């Protein structure tokens, strides 16, 4: 199943600030999510969030029917702090 992707404003803004090489890696990770979203690791914090690893960066997202909503992108040392 292929999912549609929607971006949270905060996640898109974070992506735009990253180095172009990291942006490209994250875009590749997002393309991978379109096919394998339900295979990714479910977060241990409350909610229906999943996490995908892209090097030292993480893509935090939710899956709703046939849509992936990217909630957050960040370095692994910062993305898990809440």
C-alpha positions as MATLAB code, in Angstrom:
seq = 'XXXXXXXXXXXXXXXXXXXXXXXXXXXXXXXXXXXXXXXXXXXXXXXXXXXXXXXXXXXXXXXXXXXXXXXXXXXXXXXXXX';
ca = [
       0.000    0.000    0.000;
       1.264    3.465   -0.865;
       0.493    6.278    1.539;
       0.016    9.973    0.844;
       2.295   12.284    2.846;
       1.272   15.465    4.651;
       3.665   17.681    6.581;
       3.169   19.442    9.886;
       4.293   23.071    9.550;
       6.971   22.631   12.235;
       8.437   19.557   10.516;
       8.583   21.279    7.128;
      10.254   24.337    8.662;
      12.847   22.143   10.396;
      13.562   20.302    7.149;
      14.125   23.578    5.302;
      16.787   24.600    7.851;
      18.869   21.434    7.495;
      21.932   21.018    5.280;
      20.969   19.989    1.708;
      22.684   16.592    2.011;
      20.658   15.791    5.140;
      17.489   17.055    3.454;
      18.078   14.626    0.594;
      18.537   11.716    3.002;
      15.317   12.621    4.791;
      13.414   12.846    1.487;
      14.694    9.358    0.679;
      13.458    8.196    4.091;
      10.046    9.744    3.455;
       9.835    7.916    0.120;
      10.588    4.691    1.983;
       7.809    5.490    4.474;
       5.254    5.657    1.674;
       5.682    1.906    1.214;
       6.587    0.673    4.716;
       4.913    2.999    7.229;
       3.387    0.293    9.419;
       6.732   -1.546    9.680;
       8.392    1.340   11.483;
       8.940    1.473   15.235;
       5.995    2.651   17.305;
       6.925    5.334   19.835;
       6.783    4.531   23.539;
       5.242    7.891   24.407;
       1.427    8.293   24.448;
      -0.310    8.546   21.101;
      -0.182    6.788   17.768;
       3.229    8.031   16.658;
       5.872    6.071   14.795;
       9.565    6.746   14.338;
      11.783    6.218   11.306;
      15.586    6.409   11.507;
      17.579    8.322    8.910;
      21.178    8.321   10.103;
      21.316   10.489   13.231;
      17.943   12.050   12.413;
      14.461   10.808   13.199;
      11.171   11.273   11.393;
       8.237   11.215   13.812;
       4.922   10.568   12.095;
       1.359    9.314   12.489;
      -0.530    7.020   10.156;
      -4.204    7.773    9.512;
      -5.895    5.384    7.049;
      -4.007    6.051    3.788;
      -2.108    9.167    4.904;
       1.165    9.708    6.740;
       1.347   12.943    8.712;
       4.933   13.924    9.480;
       4.886   15.574   12.895;
       8.537   16.225   13.651;
      12.030   15.885   12.235;
      15.108   16.261   14.361;
      18.431   14.963   15.559;
      18.118   11.876   17.728;
      19.458   13.640   20.831;
      16.672   16.243   20.651;
      13.646   14.563   19.132;
      12.880   12.287   22.075;
      12.857   15.093   24.669;
       9.360   16.010   25.821;
];
